Each structure stands twice: as C-alpha cells, then as structure tokens.
Amino acid sequence: MLLDLKPIMAVPGDSVSFLESFDLSDLCYGVSFPVTEPVKAQGTVRNTAGVLVMKGTVSTRIHGTCDRCAADFQRDVSFPIDAVLVTELSSEEDEDENLFPLVGDCADLEEIVRTVFVLNLDSKLLCREDCKGLCSRCGKNLNLGPCDCRKEPDPRLAALAQLLER
C-alpha cells in the first residue's frame, strides 16, 4: 500500500496521518507463522524542515509455540515506528534500518510495517518473559510448579558426598 506524500513534500510542518491494516500471515519466523491476525499500523508522516519523518505504532496479536516450554500462546504486541523517508539511499553498505526510500512521492507502507515488525519481534517466541521452561530430566512444564526430580549433585563434589555417606 502506497501512502501519498505529495501534499506535504513542499510544505514544511505539514503532516499526513495513516491508519491501515496489513496481512502478514505469510511471514515465516523460524519454523512458525506467528501472525494470523491483521497487523494494524497507525501514525503520521511529518515534513520537518524538508525531512519526512514517520512516527507511529504497529500492533497485532501473535500466536505461537513457546520456545522454552512448548506451550501454545497468544500475546498482544506493539512496536514503535520511527522512520525517515528519503528519495534515495546513498549506498547499501551505509543503509540504516530506519531509512526507507520513497517510491516517487509515496511511501511503501507495507514494506515499512513488515520491516519494523520483523526487527522488533523477539528472537525467541516466549509465552511470557519469565517462562521457566521444561525440566531437563522429566519434561514437566516448570511454569505449572516444580517437578519431583532429585537435583543432581555437582560431579566436582562427588568425593565429598562419599565422605558424608560413610
């Protein structure tokens, strides 16, 4: 979806607002497709002394399987959009993740939303920030309570443990 910026290109201080929904269900993240609901993007593009600055938010609900405890989960996420729109990129080596090229007098809003979403999504999908994961011995989900496994003694202290047994 192209956002027409021609009305504000020559008028410093002017702005254009946007509120759009995008389908990013084709976004593969690892081995899953966490985005099944529409991604909502809202914000403004302001001409600040000839520089086009986009501010806003990207929000949706992600669905996934926790990378620590393997439980299915849903979580609302919201990420800030902070982008500068330029007529051309100087070189790909100096490319900044916050710089986006204009397509004529328009911004490719879907490309910006997709980039912001991917760059802000956690590297591991977790059901919650403090997920305790699974017991490495019995496989119990430690978020539901402690398991009954006996803690393994440190092998470096095994000689001391033998002294206590005598």
URRAZI-V377176 format. One record per helix or strand of 3 or more residues. SS is the DSSP state (@ for helix, = for strand). FROM is the first residue (numbers start at 1). LEN is the number of residues. If there is no record, write none. Layout:
BEGIN
ss={SS & SS}
from={FROM & FROM}
len={LEN & LEN}
END
This chain:
BEGIN
ss={= & @ & = & = & = & = & = & = & @ & @ & @}
from={2 & 6 & 15 & 39 & 51 & 72 & 99 & 106 & 109 & 142 & 155}
len={3 & 4 & 8 & 10 & 15 & 15 & 3 & 3 & 12 & 3 & 11}
END
